[in-house]
Amino acid sequence: MRLLVLMASVLALSSCVMTKEMTSKLNTEYKDRNVDDFFLKFGLPSTRHQLNSGDIAYVWDSGVTVHQMPMMTTVTTNSYGSGSAVYGNGLANGSYTGTSNTTAMTSGGGAIKTRCRVQIVTKPEGAIKDMKIIENTIGNWLPSRCDEVLF
């Protein structure tokens, strides 16, 4: 369990660093270009908002992919009482008297959702002023969903 928590923490921290690097990379590639270049390559935005300054803010969304995770059941049987020894030939010497207790513990399951969302601010004529990754989950195959869909 500790290993799982440690792995999740390392993954979360690396995703944070990757998000900053990817935001910088997006701005280097698309700043001052027309926003249509981005939308034609990756798809239409999910929202558009006119700012008081005249600039336009968009949110582009990769969409959500849901991966169902299986549950796992562990069965444990404990025997109490007196019993017999089993020898190499599989034969028991004596008999068993006592009780046994079987428990089952189910854990896990649920779903993991992957998604990438980018906020894009443009000048009124459509030139990109700034891009920022606002959501970047674990990817389907890589540590970052935005890395999978944008690069």
C-alpha positions in Angstrom: 0.0 0.0 0.0 2.8 2.4 0.9 4.4 1.7 -2.5 1.2 2.5 -4.3 0.9 5.9 -2.4 4.6 6.6 -3.2 4.1 5.9 -6.9 1.0 8.0 -7.1 2.8 10.9 -5.4 5.8 10.7 -7.7 3.4 10.6 -10.7 1.4 13.6 -9.5 4.6 15.7 -9.0 6.0 14.7 -12.4 2.7 15.6 -14.0 2.9 19.1 -12.4 6.4 19.6 -13.9 5.3 18.2 -17.2 2.3 20.6 -17.3 4.5 23.7 -16.9 6.8 22.4 -19.6 3.9 21.7 -22.0 2.3 25.1 -21.3 5.6 26.7 -22.3 5.9 24.5 -25.4 2.3 25.4 -26.4 3.0 29.1 -26.1 6.2 28.8 -28.0 4.5 27.0 -30.9 1.2 28.9 -31.0 1.6 32.4 -29.6 0.7 35.1 -32.2 -0.7 32.5 -34.5 -4.4 32.5 -35.4 -6.4 30.3 -33.0 -7.9 28.5 -36.0 -4.6 26.8 -36.5 -4.9 25.1 -33.1 -8.6 24.3 -33.5 -8.2 22.8 -37.0 -5.5 20.5 -35.7 -7.1 19.5 -32.3 -10.8 20.2 -32.7 -13.2 22.9 -31.7 -13.3 24.5 -28.3 -15.8 23.5 -25.6 -16.4 27.1 -24.5 -15.9 30.6 -25.7 -16.2 33.8 -23.6 -15.9 37.5 -24.7 -13.8 39.4 -22.1 -14.4 43.1 -21.2 -11.1 44.0 -22.9 -12.3 42.6 -26.2 -10.1 39.6 -26.0 -11.7 36.1 -26.3 -11.1 33.2 -23.9 -11.6 29.7 -25.0 -11.4 26.3 -23.3 -10.4 23.4 -25.4 -11.2 20.0 -24.0 -9.8 16.6 -25.2 -12.9 14.9 -23.8 -13.0 12.4 -20.9 -11.9 8.8 -21.3 -13.1 6.5 -18.5 -11.2 3.3 -17.6 -13.0 0.9 -15.3 -10.7 -0.7 -12.8 -11.4 -4.3 -11.6 -12.1 -5.1 -8.0 -9.9 -7.7 -6.2 -11.0 -10.1 -3.6 -8.6 -11.8 -1.2 -9.8 -14.9 0.6 -8.1 -16.0 3.9 -8.8 -19.2 5.8 -7.6 -19.6 9.4 -7.8 -23.0 11.2 -7.9 -23.3 15.0 -7.7 -26.5 17.0 -5.6 -29.6 16.9 -4.8 -31.4 13.7 -2.4 -33.9 12.2 1.0 -33.8 10.4 1.1 -34.3 6.7 4.1 -36.2 5.4 5.8 -36.1 2.0 3.5 -38.8 0.6 0.5 -36.7 1.3 -0.9 -39.0 4.0 -2.0 -37.5 7.3 -1.1 -39.1 10.6 -4.0 -38.6 12.9 -7.2 -36.5 12.6 -8.2 -32.9 12.8 -10.6 -31.4 15.3 -11.3 -27.7 15.6 -12.8 -24.9 13.6 -11.9 -22.8 10.6 -12.7 -19.2 9.8 -12.8 -17.9 6.2 -12.9 -14.2 5.4 -13.1 -12.4 2.1 -11.8 -8.8 1.7 -12.8 -6.9 -1.5 -11.0 -3.7 -2.5 -10.3 -1.6 -5.5 -12.6 -1.0 -8.4 -13.9 2.3 -9.6 -12.9 4.3 -12.5 -9.9 6.4 -13.7 -10.8 9.4 -15.9 -8.3 10.9 -18.3 -8.6 14.4 -19.7 -6.7 17.4 -21.0 -8.1 21.0 -21.0 -6.4 24.1 -22.3 -7.3 27.8 -21.8 -6.6 30.0 -24.8 -6.8 33.8 -24.7 -6.8 35.6 -28.1 -6.8 39.1 -29.3 -10.2 40.2 -30.9 -8.8 39.3 -34.4 -7.9 35.8 -33.3 -4.2 35.9 -32.6 -3.3 33.8 -29.6 -2.0 35.9 -26.6 -1.6 33.1 -24.0 -2.2 29.4 -23.6 -2.4 27.6 -20.2 -3.1 23.9 -19.5 -5.8 24.0 -16.8 -6.4 20.2 -16.4 -3.9 17.4 -17.1 -4.6 14.0 -15.7 -2.7 10.8 -16.0 -2.8 9.6 -19.6 -4.0 6.4 -21.2 -0.4 5.3 -22.0 1.8 8.2 -20.8 2.0 10.0 -17.4 0.3 13.0 -19.0 -3.0 13.1 -21.0 -2.0 16.5 -22.6 1.3 15.0 -23.7 -0.6 12.2 -25.5 -3.1 14.4 -27.3 -1.1 17.7 -28.0 2.5 16.5 -28.7 
